[in-house]
């Protein structure tokens, strides 16, 4: 008998750069396009696999574009037409607050890369997670 964790993800890197994430069925869940700077992610493509009650299945693809400030922190997430989907503000310690349409927003599913372009740990996408950032060889707590 084998056990497969349904929440498990398989991540593939090119050096330090995360390039692809696969689910348990080895279906591509996310792919990343990196810019010229370290930790600069320009685009995230997410594939959402679905099955309905009639046995039909398919995939819906969504692209998100990340915009950074001078520190490399994600400050805006836009869709392919340039519409702002999410805005982020940081305090001096890297704690992030999210805004959507000018209103404080607590839950999102767009990206996990925030302060100085690093990955927030503890919650794969939504909210503020555990307030921990992965700085490769160390963890930073906000």
MARROTI-854400 format. One record per residue: residue in one letter; x, y, z of N, C-alpha, C, CB in turn. Coordinates in steps of 0.2 Angstrom, whole numbers, plus 5000, padded with zeros to 4 digits. Glycine has a CB too. Example, Ala and Ser with C-alpha at 12.3 -4.5 7.8 and 13.67 -1.06 7.14 Angstrom:
MARROTI-854400
A506649725039506249785039506649845039505749785045/S506449895035506849955036506450005039507049975029/
END
This chain:
MARROTI-854400
X500449945000500050005000500450065000499550005006/X500350114996500750174996500250234998501050184989/X500550285001500250345003500550404999500250355011/X500050444996500250504993499950564996500150504985/X500350604999500050665002499750714997500650705006/X499050724997498750764992498950834991497950754993/X499250854997499450924997500250934995499350955003/X500550884993501250884991501350914985501550814991/X501950954985502150984978502850974977502051064979/X502950964971503650954968503851014965503650894963/X504451044967504751104965505351094961504851154971/X505451124956506051124952506351194951505851094944/X507051194952507351254952507951254947507751264959/X508051314944508651324940509151364945508451364933/X509651334948510051364953509551384959510351434950/X509551444961509151474966508451484964509451534970/X508351494957507651514954507151454954507751544948/X506551464957506051414956505751424949505451434962/X505751374946505451374939504751344938505951344934/X504651284941504051254940503851214947504151204935/X503151214947502851174953502351124950502551224958/X502451054952501951004950501650974956502350954947/X501050954955500650914960500750844960499850934959/X500350804964500550734965500450694958500050704970/X500050724954499950684947500450704942499250704945/X500950744945501450774940501150814935501850714937/X500650854937500350904932500650974934499550904933/X500851004929501151074930500651124933501451104923/X500751144939500351184943500551264942500351174951/X501151274943501451344942502051344938501551374948/X502151394934502851404931502951474931502751384923/X503651494932503851564933504351584928504251564940/X504251654926504751684922505051734926504351724915/X505751724926506151774930506451824926506751724933/X506551884929506951944926507651934926506652004929/X507951994925508751994925509051994932508952054921/X508652014937508952024944508851964948508652084948/X509151954953509051894958508451904961509651894963/X508051854962507351844965506851894961507451874972/X506951914955506451944951506051904947506852004947/X505351894949504951854946504451904942504451804951/X504451894936504051934931503351914930504351944925/X503251844929502651814928502551754931502551814920/X501951734934501751674936501151644932501551674944/X501251584930500751554926500451494930500951534919/X499851504932499551444936499051404932499151484943/X499051344933498551294930498151264935498951244926/X497451274934496951254939496651194936496451304941/X496751134938496451074936495751064939496851014936/X495251044935494551034938494250974935494151104936/X493750954938493350894936492650914939493550824939/X492150904934491450914937491050854938491050964931/X490450854940490050794942489850754936489450824945/X489950774930489850744924490450704921489550784919/X490950704925491550664923491950704918491350604920/X491850764917492250814912492750844916491750864909/X493350854913493850884917494250934912494350834920/X494650974915495051024910495551064915494551064907/X495751114912496251154915496151224913496951134913/X496151274918496051344917496751374919495451374921/X497051414914497651444915497551514917498151434909/X497951544922497951614924498651634924497551624931/X498751694921499351734922499351784927499651754915/X499851794931499951854935500551884934499851834943/X500651954934501251984933501452024939501152034927/X502052014942502252044948502652114946502651994952/X502552164950502852224950503252244956502352284948/X503852264956504252274962504452344963504852224961/X504652354969504952424971505652414971504652444978/X506052464973506752464973507052414977506952534975/X506752394982507052334986506852264983506752334993/X506552264978506352204975505752164978506852154975/X505352204982504752184985504152184980504552214992/X503752134980503152144976502652194979502752074975/X502452244975502052294977501352294973502352364976/X501352264967500752254964500752194960500652314959/X500152164959500052104955499452124950499852044959/X499652114944499152134938498952074934499452194934/X498452074930498252024926498552044919497452024925/X498452004914498752014907498552074904498551954903/X497952104906497752174903498052234907497052174902/X498352214912498652274916498252294922498852324912/X497652264923497252284928497552264935496552254927/X497552304940497852294946497352244950497952354950/X497652184952497252134956497352134963497452064953/X497952154965498152164972498752214973498352094974/X498752244978499252294980499552274987499052364980/X500152284988500452264995500852324997500952204994/X500852335004501152385008501552345013500752435010/X502152375015502652335020502752385025503252315016/X502852365031503152405036503952395036502952395043/X504352425040505052425039505352355041505352475044/X504952315044505152245046504952195040504952225052/X504552215035504352165030503652135031504852115030/X503352155036502652135037502252165032502352155044/X501752125029501452145023500652155024501552095017/X500352205021499652215021499452215014499452275025/X498852185012498652175005498052215005498452105004/X497952244999497352284997497152264990497552364997/X496452264990496152254983495552304983495852184983/X495652344977495152394976495152444982494452374975/X495752464985495752504990495552484997495452564988/X495352424997495152395004495652345006494452365003/X495752345013496152295016495852225014496152305024/X496352185012496152115009496552065013496252115001/X496252015015496651965019496751895016496251945025/X496451885010496551815007496651825000495851775008/X497151794997497351804990497651734988497751854989/X497651724981497951664979498351674973497351614977/X498651734973499051754967499851734967499051824966/X500151744973500851734973501051714981501251784970/X501651694981501951684988502551724989502051604989/X502751764984503351804984503251874985503751794977/X503451894991503351964993503952004995502851964999/X504052015002504652055004505252045001504652055012/X505652084998506252084994506252024989506852074999/X505652004987505551954982505651884984506151964977/X505651874991505751804994505051774995506151815000/X505051714996504451674997504251675004504651594995/X503651685005503351685012503151615014502651735012/X503351595019503151525022502551515026503751495025/X502351455027501851445032501151445029501851495037/X500951475023500351475020500551485013499851525023/X500351435009500651435002500451494998500351374998/X499851514999499651574995499251634999499251554989/X498751615002498351665005498551695012497651635006/X498351755013498451785019499151795020498151745025/X499351805027500051825028500451765031500051875034/X500151705031500551645032500851645040501151635028/X501451625041501651625047502151685049502151555049/X502151725044502551785044503351765044502451825051/X503451715040504151695039504351695032504251615042/X504951715030505151725024505751675023505351795022/X505851645017506351595016506951635012506151535011/X507451645016508051675013508551625012508351735018/X508451575009508851515006509151485012509351545002/X509751515015510051475020509851505027510851485020/X509351545028509051565034508351585033509451625036/X507951585039507251605039507251675042506851555043/X506851725039506751785042506051795045506851845037/X505951815051505251825054505051895054505251795061/X504451915052504251985052503951995059503851995046/
END
